Amino acid sequence: MLDLLIVGSGPAGLATAIAAAGAGLDYLVVDKDGIAGSIARFQRDMPFFSTPELLEIGGIPFIVPNMRPTSLDCVNYYRGVAVRYGLNFRFDTQIASIGGGRGAFSAETSKGDTIAARNIVIATGYYNTPKKLGVPGEELPHVSSWYNDPLPWFERNVLIVGGKNSAVEAALDLWRHGARVRVVHRGEKLSTGIKYWILPDFENRVKDGSIVLSLKTTVQEFRPGVSVLRDGAGKVSEHPTDAVFTLIGYEADTRFLSGCGIDIVEETGAPRHDPGTMETNVPGLYVAGGLVGGRFNNVVFIENGRRHGKQIVDSITRHRSVGR
Ligand SMILES: Cc1cc2nc3c(=O)[nH]c(=O)nc-3n(C[C@H](O)[C@H](O)[C@H](O)COP(=O)(O)OP(=O)(O)OC[C@H]3O[C@@H](n4cnc5c(N)ncnc54)[C@H](O)[C@@H]3O)c2cc1C
């Protein structure tokens, strides 16, 4: 029986583990992938918007030669922190469901066993649950909601759906590695939140015809090798397509959260919790990090999500001392 099971080894889960270790709790971090599994799947070498000191955990300095670390720098940093603190992990293990209550939780794993814990923190982020277009063919194997690597797409036709940072950065990366890229966005303009040092690069590639940008355009259907688009005037066109990346955002997995008994706030899709302790309506079951924003992943970033662990461990130790 653990004092604390931490589900997810992203920055929030790791910060919680460091706080738990500091308080002498018997804890375990379980992740369905490896360490910082979400960031490890981001576009490789994508520069973060945040500067490194905002991404630090456990008081370990994050030193990089550039102003902004890349996704690879981040994974390596978090790996180093985990080694420095000697954190307890179990990888390649998904938590499928959680039952019970404070003092006697039981978490069922994808490996068919259960883990018993007095308290649980869910720090699973939102990256596993992409928003969907809801069009036919979205489930085809050449259509993905995650972009990581440009190399397979040299001299291939790639369609990107989206008008924010992820879409624009993926488009540039793919074009620089020899892909033929079209970006489709339903809006009249790209997002105003695009990184200021990326936008001119993208706009110039569109101007010189290197990347095709179709605004006020929606996807009607994906078929093997073909994307069917509809423009603002209602004109339908077919485009040869080897790969599609639908980079339109992600949101917390409310099905998993409500399956654990956590109430979901209807307007935001956020798990109901006390912001002081991060405890949900299920006593002993806590939330931390990016998933706290529900459908809005511009609420919790690493810089605020990394503080949740200390709040949670303080709450658990308070309950322990009352229980003695
Ligand atoms: C493209 C992009 C760029 C970003 N840039 C920035 C930035 O510049 N600055 C910033 O602060 N934030 C940035 N963010 C947001 C940042 O990545 C998230 O806020 C942060 O990763 C959330 O941390 P977390 O620990 O809550 O969750 P995550 O980092 O998502 O980690 C969740 C972990 O849980 C694991 N997991 C999920 N489900 C299960 C399960 N059922 N069982 C076991 N394990 C599970 C996953 O494998 C993963 O390792 C960016 C996000 C994206 C998508």
The ligand as a Tripos MOL2 file, in Angstrom:
@<TRIPOS>MOLECULE
LIG
   53    58     1     0     0
SMALL
NO_CHARGES

@<TRIPOS>ATOM
      1 C1          3.4220   22.0370  -28.9440 C.3       1 LIG1
      2 C2          3.3970   22.4430  -27.4980 C.ar      1 LIG1
      3 C3          4.2650   23.4290  -27.0230 C.ar      1 LIG1
      4 C4          4.2490   23.8090  -25.6710 C.ar      1 LIG1
      5 N1          5.0940   24.8000  -25.2330 N.ar      1 LIG1
      6 C5          5.0750   25.1470  -23.9160 C.ar      1 LIG1
      7 C6          5.9410   26.1570  -23.4000 C.ar      1 LIG1
      8 O1          6.6960   26.7980  -24.1280 O.2       1 LIG1
      9 N2          5.9060   26.4170  -22.0650 N.ar      1 LIG1
     10 C7          5.0660   25.7520  -21.2070 C.ar      1 LIG1
     11 O2          5.0790   25.9970  -20.0070 O.2       1 LIG1
     12 N3          4.2340   24.8030  -21.6710 N.ar      1 LIG1
     13 C8          4.2150   24.4960  -23.0000 C.ar      1 LIG1
     14 N4          3.3480   23.5500  -23.4550 N.ar      1 LIG1
     15 C9          2.4480   22.9260  -22.4970 C.3       1 LIG1
     16 C10         3.1970   21.8840  -21.6670 C.3       1 LIG1
     17 O3          3.7710   20.9390  -22.5260 O.3       1 LIG1
     18 C11         2.2110   21.2420  -20.7080 C.3       1 LIG1
     19 O4          1.6710   22.2650  -19.8890 O.3       1 LIG1
     20 C12         2.9330   20.2420  -19.8070 C.3       1 LIG1
     21 O5          3.5630   19.2250  -20.5450 O.3       1 LIG1
     22 C13         1.9010   19.6450  -18.8740 C.3       1 LIG1
     23 O6          2.6110   18.8680  -17.9540 O.3       1 LIG1
     24 P1          1.8950   17.6600  -17.2070 P.3       1 LIG1
     25 O7          2.9310   17.0350  -16.3690 O.co2     1 LIG1
     26 O8          0.6450   18.1260  -16.6180 O.co2     1 LIG1
     27 O9          1.4440   16.6740  -18.3930 O.3       1 LIG1
     28 P2          2.2640   16.0030  -19.5770 P.3       1 LIG1
     29 O10         3.5570   16.6800  -19.8060 O.co2     1 LIG1
     30 O11         1.3080   15.8820  -20.7080 O.co2     1 LIG1
     31 O12         2.6030   14.5560  -19.0070 O.3       1 LIG1
     32 C14         1.5920   13.6210  -18.8210 C.3       1 LIG1
     33 C15         2.2320   12.2540  -18.6710 C.3       1 LIG1
     34 O13         1.2030   11.3310  -18.3140 O.3       1 LIG1
     35 C16         1.3720   10.1350  -19.0610 C.3       1 LIG1
     36 N5          0.0350    9.5090  -19.1070 N.ar      1 LIG1
     37 C17        -1.0750    9.9840  -19.7220 C.ar      1 LIG1
     38 N6         -2.1410    9.1750  -19.4720 N.ar      1 LIG1
     39 C18        -1.6780    8.1700  -18.6790 C.ar      1 LIG1
     40 C19        -2.3040    7.0400  -18.0470 C.ar      1 LIG1
     41 N7         -3.6140    6.7850  -18.1700 N.pl3     1 LIG1
     42 N8         -1.5180    6.2100  -17.3040 N.ar      1 LIG1
     43 C20        -0.1860    6.4570  -17.1520 C.ar      1 LIG1
     44 N9          0.4340    7.5190  -17.7100 N.ar      1 LIG1
     45 C21        -0.3010    8.3680  -18.4460 C.ar      1 LIG1
     46 C22         1.9320   10.6030  -20.4050 C.3       1 LIG1
     47 O14         2.6310    9.5720  -21.0640 O.3       1 LIG1
     48 C23         2.8550   11.7410  -19.9630 C.3       1 LIG1
     49 O15         4.1770   11.2880  -19.6820 O.3       1 LIG1
     50 C24         3.3500   23.1720  -24.7930 C.ar      1 LIG1
     51 C25         2.4780   22.1780  -25.2650 C.ar      1 LIG1
     52 C26         2.4810   21.8240  -26.5970 C.ar      1 LIG1
     53 C27         1.5220   20.7450  -27.0790 C.3       1 LIG1
@<TRIPOS>BOND
     1     1     2 1
     2     2     3 ar
     3     2    52 ar
     4     3     4 ar
     5     4     5 ar
     6     4    50 ar
     7     5     6 ar
     8     6     7 ar
     9     6    13 1
    10     7     8 2
    11     7     9 ar
    12     9    10 ar
    13    10    11 2
    14    10    12 ar
    15    12    13 ar
    16    13    14 ar
    17    14    15 1
    18    14    50 ar
    19    15    16 1
    20    16    17 1
    21    16    18 1
    22    18    19 1
    23    18    20 1
    24    20    21 1
    25    20    22 1
    26    22    23 1
    27    23    24 1
    28    24    25 2
    29    24    26 1
    30    24    27 1
    31    27    28 1
    32    28    29 2
    33    28    30 1
    34    28    31 1
    35    31    32 1
    36    32    33 1
    37    33    34 1
    38    33    48 1
    39    34    35 1
    40    35    36 1
    41    35    46 1
    42    36    37 ar
    43    36    45 ar
    44    37    38 ar
    45    38    39 ar
    46    39    40 ar
    47    39    45 ar
    48    40    41 1
    49    40    42 ar
    50    42    43 ar
    51    43    44 ar
    52    44    45 ar
    53    46    47 1
    54    46    48 1
    55    48    49 1
    56    50    51 ar
    57    51    52 ar
    58    52    53 1
@<TRIPOS>SUBSTRUCTURE
     1 LIG1         1 GROUP 0 **** ****
